[in-house]
């Protein structure tokens, strides 16, 4: 009986570990793709963020660095920076929306 419960626990652990390992790939918030499409999305999202009043300070700098890295042939760095700029554009919009009615906080 003890051997059976140990085998069951081992089998369950294997199934759970295999299932959890196969559910995801990367933590890039689903923005897979090539540099050109991500950079286009980043520019569009940052334009929306600027219109909403939530453009983050370094977004433009990051996009310029991404373009420079792409020109230099460092595709991995360019893609990473483009994803970062995309994230900042989305978060800038979210921040502007969540703080649209912000005011002084009084006791």
N, C-alpha and C positions, 0 to 999 in steps of 0.2 A: 504494500500500500504506500509506503514511504517513497519507494522508487517511482511509482506511478505519479505521485504528486510532484516529485522533483522533475520528471520528464514533462509533465503538463506545464509547470512553471517555466521551464527552459523553452518549450515550444511557444508558449505565449509571449515570452520576452523576445524571441526571434521574430515572430510575426509582427509584434508592435514596433520593433526596431526597423524592420524592413519597410513597414508601412509608413512610418514617420520619415524615413530617409528618402522615400520616393515621392513625397508630397510637394517638395519645393526644389527650386534650383538656386536662385540667387535672391538677394534681398534688395534688388534695385527697384522696388515698388512697381514691377510689371512694365517698366519702360525699356523693353528690349528693342533692338533694332540697330540700324546703322547710324553713323554720325550725322549724315545729312538730314535724315528725318527727325532725329532727336534735337538737333540744333534748330531746325525750323519750328518744332514744337516749343522749344525754350524761348525763341524770339517771340512767338505768338503769346505764350503764357506771360512773359515779362511785359509785353505790351498791354495785356489785360490788367496785370497787376499795377502798372503805372496809371492806367485809366481809373482803377479803383482806389488809387491813392495808397497803395501798399507795396510799391517797388522797393525791394531790398537793396541796400547800399552797394554791395559788391557784385550784383548780378551782371552788370555791364562789363566789369573788369574780368569776370570769370568767362564770359562769352568771348571777349577779345583774346584771353589766354588760350581758350579752346581753339579758336581760329588760327592762332600762331602755332600751336602745337600741331595742328593738322597740316599747315604749310611746311613745318619742319619734318613731317613724316612720322611723328609720334602719334599713331592712331589710337593707341590704348589710352594715353593721357588725354587726348582730344575728346574721346568718347566719355571718359570719366568726368571731365570738366563740363561737357555739354549736359550730362545727366544732372550734375550739381546745379547748373543754371536753370534747368527745367524744374528741379525741386524747389529752387528759390522762387521761381515765378509762381508756382502753384501755392506755395506757403504764403507768399506775399498777398495773393488774392484772398486766401483763407483768413489771414490776419486782418486784412482791411475789413472783411465782412464781419468778423467776430467783434471788432472794435468800432464798428460804425456808429454806435450809439453810446460810446464811452464818454464819461464825464467825470467830474471830480467825485471822489468818494468821501462822503461825510458820515460822521458817526450818527 
